[in-house]
Amino acid sequence: MADLTGMTHRTAVLNGIKQHWVSAGQGPPVYLLHGFPETWCGWRKQNPYWPSGSP
């Protein structure tokens, strides 16, 4: 399993729908979207490879 250190889980209710997202690192945001029925865990192994602060 990938290292999950430094990942922050957040939730919010938007238009009556509970949303969950995971954030990590610094710099400009990179959005990784998954389809149904997948979850954020599908992207967890890629997180350590994103260079922090890259354009």
Secondary structure, 3 states (H helix, E strand, C coil): CCCCCCCEEEEEEECCEEEEEEECCCCCCCCCCCCCCCCHHHHCCCHHHCCCCCC
